[in-house]
Amino acid sequence: MKTCHAAIPILVLALLVNPALAQDGEQSNEPGPWVQKVGVELMFNQGFYTTNWQGDEKTSGSLTATLGHTAQKQLARPLRFEHDMELAFGEQATRQEDDTWDVSKSEDKIRLDELLRFTLGFWVDPLASVQLKSQFFSTDTSDKMHWLNPLQLLETVGVGRRFFDREARTLTSELGAAARQLWDVTAEPDQVADAGVSWITAFRSILGSPNAEYKTRLTLYKPLVAFQTGGELGTLPEVDWENAVSARFTKALSGKLYVQMLYDDKTDETPRLKQTLGLGLSLAWPSGEES
């Protein structure tokens, strides 16, 4: 296992310093206008079973709304600002045996990434970033509602590389030292603080047509130091791997397959998986031009 741990940073460093990967798409460092994109999705999933259906399946339906916003601007020749936000919320209604409906939350996500990239012309760019993750609300065992809970902040200082940056595909990667704070009023302890190493890689590519797209985002975080007594560090890095395949059938109608894998050996020794498949409305409004 120690050999595996040692191989991870070696592979990361090899990826960052491989000259062959830098030849696909360079951005201009000249100051320019804001480049923004706003996207809205409204996805619906539905399943129907008659009351005399033999089995445990139940009629259900879910509706999920997602708002995404990205923005970037070359503030000066050596400084670039990048912003990425995703808000999602959904509810699911399931018909019970007595013909009543049970409503539960099917999606709840708040993610905000703010990054300053120092474009100095090096192989990798020094950077500083802040990431916020939360939910709109959570409930405790007594069904009491807690807004913006849990809430996590991750501050990172390190280096990054934009390997590809074209309309058809993009690939970015960031590696650095990180500090994390987590607040959760429904957990014990309700505050956790640690520091370690963070690695975030994001890839996007069209799939044969501009109307079909694949996106993936891999986040690894390995806490090395806990700032509270008895804090658990875990053995392996924490993993958050998101994958999405989307296809636009008309200007507004689209479908989306989303798969997320979470792993934290302090929570569970096996990975946790989430998969959704939906059909609904999808609109996007780009503005500005790449600088």
C-alpha positions in Angstrom: 0.0 0.0 0.0 2.9 2.4 0.7 4.1 1.8 -2.8 0.8 2.8 -4.2 0.8 6.0 -2.1 4.3 6.9 -3.3 3.2 6.4 -7.0 0.4 8.9 -6.9 2.6 12.1 -6.6 5.1 10.7 -9.1 2.3 10.2 -11.7 1.0 13.7 -11.0 4.4 15.3 -11.4 5.0 13.4 -14.6 1.7 14.7 -16.0 2.5 18.3 -15.1 6.0 18.4 -16.6 5.4 16.4 -19.8 6.2 18.8 -22.6 4.2 16.9 -25.2 0.9 17.8 -23.5 1.4 21.6 -23.8 1.2 21.8 -27.6 -2.6 21.8 -27.9 -4.1 25.2 -27.4 -2.5 28.2 -25.7 -4.5 31.2 -24.3 -3.5 34.8 -24.9 -2.3 36.7 -21.8 -3.6 40.0 -23.1 -6.3 41.6 -20.9 -9.7 41.2 -22.4 -13.4 41.1 -21.7 -15.3 38.8 -19.5 -16.1 35.4 -21.0 -19.2 34.0 -19.4 -21.7 31.2 -19.8 -25.0 30.6 -18.0 -26.9 27.3 -18.2 -30.2 26.3 -16.8 -31.5 22.7 -16.7 -34.9 21.3 -15.6 -34.8 17.4 -15.7 -37.7 15.0 -15.0 -37.6 11.3 -14.2 -40.8 9.3 -13.9 -41.8 5.7 -13.2 -45.4 4.3 -13.1 -46.8 1.1 -11.7 -50.4 0.0 -11.2 -51.6 -0.7 -7.7 -51.8 -4.4 -8.4 -48.2 -4.6 -9.6 -46.4 -7.7 -8.2 -43.3 -6.4 -6.5 -41.8 -3.7 -4.3 -41.6 -1.1 -7.1 -43.6 2.1 -6.6 -44.8 4.9 -8.9 -42.5 7.8 -8.5 -41.4 11.0 -10.2 -38.6 13.5 -9.6 -37.8 17.0 -10.8 -34.4 18.6 -10.6 -33.4 22.2 -11.4 -29.8 23.1 -12.1 -28.2 26.5 -12.6 -24.6 26.8 -13.8 -22.4 29.9 -14.3 -18.8 30.1 -15.5 -16.8 33.3 -16.0 -13.2 34.1 -16.7 -11.2 37.3 -17.4 -7.6 38.1 -18.0 -7.3 40.9 -15.5 -3.7 41.7 -16.5 -1.0 40.0 -18.5 0.2 38.0 -15.4 -3.2 37.5 -13.7 -6.3 35.6 -14.7 -9.5 35.2 -12.7 -11.7 32.0 -13.1 -15.1 31.4 -11.6 -17.3 28.3 -11.7 -20.7 27.9 -9.9 -23.2 25.0 -9.8 -26.5 25.1 -7.9 -28.9 22.1 -8.1 -32.0 21.1 -6.2 -34.5 18.3 -6.8 -37.4 16.5 -5.1 -38.8 13.0 -5.6 -42.4 12.0 -4.9 -43.2 8.3 -4.4 -46.7 6.8 -4.1 -47.2 4.7 -1.0 -49.5 1.6 -0.7 -52.3 3.8 0.9 -52.2 6.1 -2.2 -50.5 8.9 -0.3 -47.3 10.5 -1.6 -44.0 10.6 0.2 -41.9 13.6 -0.9 -38.1 13.5 -0.3 -35.1 15.4 -1.5 -33.3 13.8 -4.5 -30.6 16.4 -5.2 -29.1 19.2 -3.2 -25.8 20.8 -4.2 -24.1 24.1 -3.9 -20.5 24.4 -5.4 -18.6 27.6 -5.9 -15.0 27.8 -7.2 -13.0 31.0 -7.3 -9.4 30.9 -8.7 -6.6 33.4 -9.4 -4.1 32.1 -11.9 -0.7 33.8 -12.4 0.0 33.5 -16.1 3.8 34.1 -16.0 4.7 31.9 -19.0 6.0 29.0 -17.0 5.1 25.3 -17.7 2.7 25.5 -14.8 0.9 28.5 -13.5 1.0 29.4 -9.8 -2.5 29.8 -8.4 -4.6 30.3 -5.4 -8.2 29.1 -5.1 -11.1 28.8 -2.7 -13.9 26.2 -3.1 -17.2 26.2 -1.2 -19.4 23.2 -1.0 -22.7 23.0 0.7 -26.4 22.0 0.6 -29.4 24.3 0.7 -30.6 22.5 3.8 -30.3 19.3 5.8 -32.4 17.8 8.6 -31.4 16.1 11.8 -33.0 13.1 13.5 -35.8 15.3 14.9 -36.6 16.6 11.4 -35.3 20.1 12.3 -34.2 21.9 9.2 -30.7 23.5 9.1 -29.9 25.9 6.2 -26.6 25.8 4.3 -25.6 22.6 6.2 -23.1 21.0 5.9 -20.7 23.6 4.7 -17.1 23.0 3.6 -14.3 25.5 2.6 -11.2 24.4 0.8 -8.4 26.9 0.3 -5.5 25.8 -2.0 -2.2 27.3 -3.0 -0.3 25.5 -5.7 0.3 25.2 -9.4 -2.0 24.3 -12.4 -1.9 23.7 -16.1 -4.5 24.3 -18.9 -3.4 21.4 -21.2 -6.2 22.0 -23.8 -8.4 25.0 -24.1 -10.5 24.8 -27.3 -14.2 24.9 -28.1 -14.1 21.1 -28.8 -12.3 20.1 -25.6 -10.7 21.4 -22.5 -8.4 19.9 -19.9 -7.2 21.6 -16.7 -5.4 20.3 -13.6 -4.5 21.9 -10.3 -2.2 20.5 -7.5 -1.4 22.2 -4.3 -1.3 22.4 -0.5 -4.8 22.9 1.0 -6.5 23.7 4.2 -10.1 22.6 4.8 -12.8 23.6 7.3 -16.1 21.6 7.6 -19.2 22.7 9.7 -22.0 20.2 10.2 -24.5 20.9 13.0 -25.9 17.3 12.7 -22.6 15.6 13.2 -20.3 15.1 16.2 -17.9 16.9 16.3 -19.8 19.7 14.4 -16.5 21.4 13.3 -13.5 19.8 11.6 -10.4 21.4 10.3 -7.4 19.8 8.6 -4.7 20.4 6.0 -3.2 18.3 3.3 -2.8 17.9 -0.5 -5.5 18.6 -3.1 -5.6 17.6 -6.8 -8.4 18.7 -9.1 -8.6 17.7 -12.8 -11.5 18.6 -15.1 -12.0 17.5 -18.7 -14.7 18.4 -21.3 -15.1 17.1 -24.9 -17.8 17.1 -27.5 -18.9 13.6 -28.7 -18.8 13.7 -32.5 -21.3 16.6 -32.6 -21.6 20.0 -30.8 -25.0 18.8 -29.5 -23.4 16.0 -27.4 -20.9 16.5 -24.7 -19.0 14.6 -22.0 -17.7 16.3 -18.8 -15.7 14.8 -15.9 -14.3 16.3 -12.8 -12.0 14.4 -10.4 -11.2 15.8 -7.0 -8.7 14.1 -4.7 -7.9 15.4 -1.2 -5.6 13.7 1.3 -5.6 15.3 4.8 -2.2 15.1 6.5 -2.7 17.2 9.6 -5.8 17.4 11.8 -6.3 20.6 13.9 -8.5 19.1 16.6 -7.9 16.4 19.1 -8.8 12.9 17.9 -9.3 14.0 14.3 -9.3 11.2 11.8 -7.0 11.5 8.7 -7.9 8.3 6.9 -5.5 6.1 5.0 -6.3 6.8 1.4 -7.2 10.1 -0.4 -10.8 11.2 -0.4 -12.3 11.0 -3.9 -15.1 12.9 -5.6 -15.5 11.9 -9.3 -18.3 13.3 -11.3 -19.2 12.3 -14.9 -21.9 13.7 -17.1 -23.0 12.9 -20.7 -25.5 15.3 -22.2 -27.2 15.5 -25.5 -29.3 18.2 -27.0 -32.2 17.0 -29.2 -33.7 20.4 -30.0 -32.8 23.9 -29.0 -34.4 23.4 -25.6 -34.9 19.6 -25.2 -32.0 17.6 -23.9 -31.1 14.4 -22.0 -28.5 13.9 -19.4 -26.8 10.9 -17.7 -24.9 11.7 -14.5 -22.7 9.4 -12.4 -20.9 10.3 -9.2 -18.5 8.3 -7.2 -17.5 9.2 -3.6 -14.9 7.5 -1.5 -13.8 8.3 2.0 -12.5 5.4 4.1 -13.5 7.3 7.3 -17.1 7.0 6.2 -17.2 3.7 4.3 -14.6 1.2 3.1 -16.3 0.9 -0.3 -17.1 3.6 -2.9 -20.5 5.2 -2.9 -22.2 5.6 -6.3 -25.0 7.8 -7.5 -26.6 7.7 -11.0 -29.4 9.7 -12.6 -30.8 9.7 -16.1 -33.2 12.5 -17.0 -35.0 14.3 -19.9 -36.0 17.9 -19.8 -35.3 21.5 -20.8 -31.8 22.9 -21.1 -30.9 26.5 -22.1 -27.5 28.2 -22.3 -26.4 31.8 -22.8 -22.7 32.4 -23.7 -21.3 35.9 -23.7 -17.9 37.4 -24.6 -15.0 36.0 -26.5 -12.0 34.0 -25.5 -9.1 36.3 -24.8 
